[in-house]
Amino acid sequence: MMRKLVSAVAAFLAAGCSTVPISPPAPTVAASPVEVQILAFNDFHGNIETPPPVEVTGVDGIKRKIVTGGAAHLAAALNQLRVGHANTVTVSAGDTIGASPLISANYLDEPTIDAMNMLGLEFNSVGNHEFDKGVAELKRMQDGGCAKNTLRTPCAVEPFSGARFHYLAANVVQPDGSTIFPSTGVKTFQTTAGPIRIGFIGMTLKGTKNLVTPSGVAGVDFKDEAETANALVPKLKAEGADAIVLLVHQGGKTTNFTSGNGCEGLYGDILPILPKLSPAITTVISGHTHWAYVCHGNAQIGSGRLLTSAGKYGYFVTDLRLDFDPATHHLIDQSATNIVVGNGEQDAGVKALVDRYATAVGPIANKVIGHLTAIAKKSDEDGESPAADLIADSMLAATKGTAQIALVNATGVRVDLPAGNVKYKDAFAMMPFGNNLVVMTLTGAQLKSVLEQQYAIPLRPKMTRPAALASSAGFTYAVDIRKPENQRVSDMRLNGKPTTPEGRYRVVVNNYLASGGDSLTGFTAGTEVTDTGLIDLDALVDWIAKGQTPPTPNRIRITT
């Protein structure tokens, strides 16, 4: 009986199948990855006006000059790049201010901070130049207000409310162990797959103390980049970060200066940092070298890691795309492209801001201060140059016979000085730091020691000559970098006569060097130290007023 029932049921089901077909299950459609856009730049240096044309090597190997950058063009480019991207954030890898053109520097970089607010910057790692005017003034940049921390007058054009973006300073530690600004920031994107969070770590290079006036960062320590970043990974993961991005003001260079979408021949101080980073730090947005590049997943960078930089002055914007699995929120892919900002469309609001400050600074900037018979070129390798020697001569002349020798760090000479009539803004662009001139006594032995310190610094890749302490007319010396350290400087002469180890010489330098900047601690051994109160830029302006011919750079004889 049971056997008949089973047969009947089977027959019924078979009949049912023949008349009512069963549809196959619908194929599973994988949800698309969730994309987050990061727009990044670095080393803006207060260039709110469009900077001079820049020479870029094209993919065909030909070098061409392009006009690009400036705050209004940068803002317009960012606005255009954001179109169609619901999940987007804008960041900077430091040196947004400092070593700025006169239009920004004369007003303590307040217009640059305002421009950054307007163009939508959200996170900014500190760079070494953020500390040019000291920690107190940098904190005013974040907090706003008109407290006077320098010789310049704050809020000279309009009230200053400070940065609406967040400075990050993970490795800048105060005596009580706290950082001067937060170490990290988290951006949460409300997506169709739920909230996706990106954690940002921001920092400057650990050598910052050697690149700024030490008195401005007294009591502040700059910690190791990789150790600091790795220690913050657990914190960001605990806060729900689905990806971690490092904004670091340290970088590298490639073989040629291009529009920045390659990685050929990458070298520089960023490379020793990368292998030490936690694998959780998948994206590194860098700066400091003023170079543009995109490097992804090669042996130098690390498997799956992305390294970018966007040059300087707002020439380029890096458009990064991070793709996340919609179910797990794991980062599954990332890419980046450097976009030329160009000089077309301008953001009207930012342009109005720039125009206000251009009007205010115009009478100062465009004043003709003197004349040069030829262009005073700087050295691209920070060596002796007509520009550096011209500055040294101006420093010696300004001290009116109280000094015998002037020395200037060629690393501080920012641009060439044009031939013909020289405007104040040209001189300022060459020397934007406003350092005081300090006269001290050094023995011949101490003088040789500090020169040896300069030439003990290893040659950077691609350099054929070491950086220089350029000297005033009448002081010459020889350098042979093939010899061991502390034996490379010889034949020091003052007005043709050899110096002696026990001789006492009055030397004028800027206050940056006097306090041991550029790792030249030998200057701190000077005695009978006098801060003249004279500004190095003022000395240059006075010197050019007489009309000058840029010197021939033959005061340092170098064997490479």
DOTIDO-712545 format. One record per residue (C-alpha): x, y, z. Coordinates in pm, whole numbers, padded with zeros to 5 digits, always signed. Example, Ala and Ser with C-alpha at 12.3 -4.5 7.8 and 13.67 -1.06 7.14 Angstrom:
BEGIN
+01230-00450+00780
+01367-00106+00714
This chain:
BEGIN
+00000+00000+00000
+00283+00240+00092
+00457+00154-00233
+00142+00254-00433
+00117+00589-00246
+00476+00681-00321
+00426+00592-00686
+00116+00806-00704
+00288+01106-00549
+00578+01065-00786
+00345+01050-01083
+00164+01365-00963
+00490+01557-00925
+00607+01444-01265
+00283+01559-01417
+00311+01892-01236
+00661+01945-01373
+00547+01889-01723
+00281+02160-01704
+00429+02421-01459
+00799+02489-01539
+01017+02600-01247
+01227+02912-01319
+01600+02882-01245
+01728+03101-00958
+01811+03455-01062
+02185+03513-01098
+02344+03704-00810
+02449+04056-00913
+02757+04171-00726
+02719+04515-00574
+02958+04771-00721
+03252+04888-00511
+03202+05210-00318
+03437+05481-00443
+03588+05755-00226
+03774+06045-00386
+04068+06217-00216
+04192+06541-00375
+04544+06628-00259
+04808+06894-00303
+05119+07004-00115
+05378+07282-00083
+05142+07560-00183
+05369+07812-00007
+05120+08098-00012
+05108+08121-00392
+04761+08270-00403
+04850+08453-00727
+04937+08246-01033
+05310+08167-01005
+05557+08210-01293
+05552+07948-01570
+05702+07610-01481
+05903+07386-01713
+05763+07034-01740
+05909+06737-01929
+05642+06578-02148
+05599+06209-02230
+05789+06279-02552
+06089+06399-02350
+06052+06759-02465
+06053+07029-02197
+05778+07288-02219
+05674+07576-01995
+05317+07581-01873
+05119+07840-01678
+04935+07678-01390
+04841+07724-01027
+04730+07999-00792
+04444+07988-00544
+04156+08090-00773
+04254+07840-01044
+04313+07570-00782
+03970+07628-00628
+03802+07606-00969
+03989+07286-01054
+03887+07127-00724
+03524+07223-00778
+03528+07066-01122
+03697+06746-01001
+03436+06702-00726
+03145+06698-00973
+02974+06358-00966
+03156+06241-00653
+02936+06215-00347
+03223+06089-00132
+03512+06334-00156
+03765+06497+00077
+04045+06749+00013
+04380+06730+00195
+04729+06881+00189
+05068+06736+00281
+05216+07050+00435
+05396+07378+00363
+05068+07540+00271
+05218+07856+00418
+05572+07982+00476
+05837+08094+00224
+05545+08268+00054
+05532+08549-00202
+05491+08900-00067
+05115+08914-00126
+05069+08644+00138
+05379+08681+00356
+05333+09054+00411
+05005+08966+00579
+05140+08670+00777
+04983+08421+00533
+04632+08512+00650
+04503+08535+00291
+04634+08186+00215
+04453+08039+00515
+04135+08216+00404
+04179+08082+00050
+04224+07727+00184
+03900+07766+00379
+03719+07877+00066
+03847+07599-00158
+03738+07329+00086
+04056+07199+00244
+03973+06965+00536
+04302+06816+00666
+04652+06966+00642
+04964+06804+00779
+05218+07050+00914
+05536+07097+00711
+05866+07253+00811
+05773+07595+00671
+05459+07609+00883
+05705+07668+01170
+05893+07958+01006
+05742+08208+01248
+05732+07978+01549
+05478+07757+01720
+05273+08042+01870
+05212+08201+01529
+05127+07863+01376
+04866+07806+01647
+04719+08147+01556
+04683+08021+01200
+04457+07746+01334
+04271+07943+01599
+04253+08288+01441
+04273+08623+01613
+04511+08914+01592
+04775+08833+01857
+05111+08982+01755
+05382+08712+01749
+05616+08867+01488
+05736+09205+01369
+05454+09219+01114
+05106+09345+01200
+04833+09080+01201
+04483+09147+01065
+04619+09440+00862
+04364+09406+00581
+04066+09235+00744
+03981+09031+01055
+04129+08682+01069
+03919+08393+01198
+04174+08116+01143
+04164+07784+00963
+03838+07595+00929
+04043+07294+00821
+04232+07079+01071
+04608+07093+01110
+04753+06750+01197
+05088+06719+01374
+05134+06363+01495
+05510+06381+01545
+05538+06736+01687
+05556+06681+02060
+05551+06943+02338
+05731+06907+02673
+05420+06761+02839
+05403+06484+02579
+05105+06626+02392
+05115+06720+02025
+05068+07082+01917
+04771+06979+01701
+04574+06653+01680
+04764+06355+01543
+04479+06213+01341
+04145+06291+01184
+03864+06069+01058
+03631+06147+00768
+03304+05951+00759
+03120+05908+00429
+02754+05811+00440
+02731+05574+00145
+02467+05337+00007
+02668+05057+00170
+02667+05227+00507
+02927+05456+00664
+03282+05425+00531
+03554+05590+00736
+03901+05701+00630
+04158+05781+00898
+04423+06042+00829
+04759+06073+01007
+04943+06402+00948
+05306+06491+01022
+05615+06677+00913
+05961+06535+00854
+06159+06448+01165
+06440+06682+01055
+06222+06992+01077
+06417+07134+01371
+06722+07163+01144
+06526+07348+00875
+06371+07630+01079
+06502+07886+01324
+06560+07675+01637
+06433+07945+01872
+06093+07924+01704
+06053+07556+01794
+06231+07557+02132
+06091+07285+02356
+05925+07099+02068
+06051+06762+01946
+05998+06610+01602
+05965+06234+01629
+06039+05955+01380
+05782+05941+01103
+05727+05564+01075
+05731+05494+01449
+05479+05770+01510
+05248+05663+01228
+05254+05294+01325
+05170+05373+01687
+04850+05548+01571
+04717+05260+01362
+04539+05085+01654
+04373+05413+01754
+04233+05470+01407
+04118+05111+01374
+03940+05143+01709
+03765+05451+01570
+03638+05242+01280
+03876+05349+01003
+03830+05131+00695
+04149+05269+00541
+04441+05471+00675
+04608+05753+00479
+04939+05912+00583
+04988+06281+00502
+05363+06326+00543
+05577+06627+00462
+05863+06424+00327
+05912+06303-00026
+06126+06205-00320
+06203+06294-00678
+06191+06116-01011
+06432+06139-01303
+06254+06437-01461
+06006+06698-01345
+05690+06593-01525
+05316+06636-01478
+05359+06367-01218
+05197+06046-01339
+05503+05826-01330
+05754+05692-01081
+06066+05646-01294
+06390+05655-01096
+06228+05758-00767
+06483+05853-00502
+06482+06056-00182
+06425+06056+00191
+06073+05913+00170
+06209+05574+00061
+06362+05464+00394
+06033+05547+00567
+05803+05336+00350
+05929+04985+00439
+05891+05066+00808
+05524+05159+00780
+05250+04925+00897
+05077+04744+00607
+04757+04903+00738
+04883+05238+00604
+04788+05178+00244
+04806+05531+00104
+05086+05786+00146
+05037+06144+00028
+05375+06317+00043
+05543+06654-00012
+05852+06863+00072
+06055+06797-00245
+05827+07006-00471
+05807+06711-00713
+05508+06536-00868
+05475+06157-00895
+05239+05863-00862
+05389+05532-00750
+05180+05220-00696
+05271+04883-00555
+05631+04845-00670
+05911+04708-00454
+06013+05053-00329
+05663+05150-00222
+05527+04822-00090
+05273+04577-00226
+04937+04743-00275
+05051+05079-00138
+05000+05405-00325
+05245+05698-00297
+05168+06039-00446
+05287+06399-00456
+05150+06700-00645
+05456+06920-00699
+05418+07271-00555
+05238+07606-00574
+04909+07449-00685
+05056+07340-01020
+04877+07005-00991
+04606+06829-00792
+04626+06458-00723
+04291+06286-00780
+04299+05964-00575
+04024+05701-00597
+03983+05440-00323
+03743+05152-00388
+03580+04965-00099
+03395+04634-00090
+03031+04729-00017
+02980+04432+00216
+03303+04423+00415
+03418+04786+00364
+03767+04651+00292
+03984+04858+00058
+04003+04653-00263
+04171+04892-00508
+04314+05242-00538
+04455+05465-00810
+04572+05823-00858
+04623+06077-01135
+04792+06416-01118
+04580+06680-01291
+04729+07004-01428
+04538+07291-01265
+04603+07526-01556
+04516+07894-01583
+04165+07893-01722
+03858+07909-01503
+03884+08089-01168
+03666+08065-00860
+03504+08408-00827
+03507+08421-00448
+03872+08320-00417
+03968+08561-00697
+03799+08845-00508
+04001+08757-00197
+04326+08755-00395
+04239+09084-00563
+04181+09253-00226
+04524+09158-00104
+04688+09237-00438
+04546+09588-00414
+04669+09624-00057
+05023+09508-00128
+05059+09667-00472
+05234+09993-00371
+05490+09794-00173
+05537+09507-00417
+05582+09711-00734
+05822+09970-00600
+06149+09966-00796
+06429+09925-00542
+06735+09909-00763
+06902+09776-01074
+07107+09472-01179
+07317+09463-01492
+07245+09090-01537
+07024+08820-01390
+07141+08690-01051
+07088+08316-01093
+07042+08079-00800
+07191+07731-00798
+06951+07442-00850
+07188+07232-00637
+07207+07487-00353
+07568+07563-00434
+07750+07892-00474
+07576+08115-00725
+07562+08479-00836
+07245+08517-00627
+07398+08370-00310
+07717+08575-00345
+07513+08891-00405
+07327+08830-00078
+07651+08767+00111
+07796+09093-00020
+07483+09281+00090
+07509+09136+00440
+07870+09243+00473
+07792+09593+00348
+07504+09627+00595
+07724+09560+00895
+07928+09872+00813
+08273+09739+00890
+08187+09549+01209
+08213+09217+01024
+08492+09085+00805
+08314+08787+00649
+07953+08717+00557
+07824+08365+00508
+07481+08270+00371
+07320+07930+00335
+07256+07876-00035
+06959+07656+00063
+06776+07976+00159
+06804+08142-00182
+06460+08077-00328
+06456+08224-00681
+06664+08414-00936
+06672+08793-00926
+06590+08950-01264
+06814+09178-01465
+06725+09544-01506
+06494+09724-01268
+06432+09510-00959
+06103+09542-00772
+06059+09485-00402
+05846+09177-00469
+06137+09026-00668
+06380+09069-00380
+06123+08936-00136
+06067+08626-00349
+06441+08558-00333
+06458+08606+00046
+06114+08563+00204
+06219+08463+00555
+06301+08800+00712
+06594+08680+00922
+06797+08913+01143
+07168+08960+01081
+07387+08838+01367
+07757+08920+01403
+07983+08690+01604
+08348+08613+01660
+08483+08279+01539
+08839+08160+01558
+08993+08030+01240
+08958+07679+01377
+08588+07732+01457
+08529+07883+01113
+08686+07580+00946
+08483+07349+01170
+08150+07496+01066
+08247+07488+00699
+08342+07123+00744
+07998+07058+00892
+07836+07187+00574
+08043+06957+00356
+07999+06657+00584
+07635+06636+00469
+07625+06362+00201
+07549+06456-00155
+07184+06402-00237
+07111+06178-00536
+07158+06353-00870
+07370+06626-00709
+07713+06686-00858
+07820+06950-00604
+07759+06987-00232
+07537+07257-00086
+07730+07568+00006
+07784+07838+00263
+07836+08114+00010
+08078+08387+00119
+08121+08760+00072
+08388+08908-00152
+08734+08865-00008
+08679+08531+00165
+08762+08218-00032
+08813+07852+00045
+08860+07517-00126
+08660+07196-00083
+08760+06842-00182
+08472+06606-00106
+08689+06305-00191
+08872+06350+00136
+08748+06218+00473
+08503+06420+00680
+08659+06714+00868
+08945+06723+00618
+08760+06855+00315
+08798+07233+00361
+09135+07396+00298
+09309+07714+00184
+09080+07955+00369
+09185+08308+00275
+09064+08652+00377
+09163+08926+00135
+09423+08692-00011
+09591+08609+00320
+09560+08262+00477
+09352+08248+00792
+09507+08098+01103
+09346+07854+01350
+09402+08093+01640
+09296+08405+01448
+08973+08579+01550
+08730+08678+01277
+08406+08874+01291
+08146+08686+01087
+07792+08792+00999
+07523+08530+00934
+07144+08524+00956
+06984+08432+01288
+06873+08098+01142
+07236+07991+01100
+07346+08163+01420
+07118+07934+01619
+07238+07617+01446
+07000+07588+01152
+07079+07348+00864
+07256+07131+01127
+07542+07383+01135
+07580+07378+01511
+07933+07519+01486
+07789+07870+01469
+07656+07832+01823
+08018+07830+01944
+08058+08193+01839
+08143+08455+02102
+08076+08828+02128
+07745+08764+01955
+07545+09071+01852
+07201+09070+01696
+07222+09380+01479
+06844+09411+01442
+06901+09443+01067
+06687+09225+00839
+06863+09030+00563
+06607+09143+00304
+06656+09507+00398
+07030+09464+00353
+06975+09323+00005
+06739+09606-00088
+06990+09869+00027
+07269+09700-00168
+07073+09675-00493
+06965+10039-00463
+07320+10139-00553
+07304+09935-00874
+07499+09609-00884
+07653+09356-01115
+07592+09000-00987
+07923+08846-00877
+08095+08565-01061
+08065+08259-00833
+08435+08180-00788
+08482+08212-00412
+08455+07839-00342
+08679+07600-00535
+08523+07255-00534
+08668+06922-00641
+08389+06665-00685
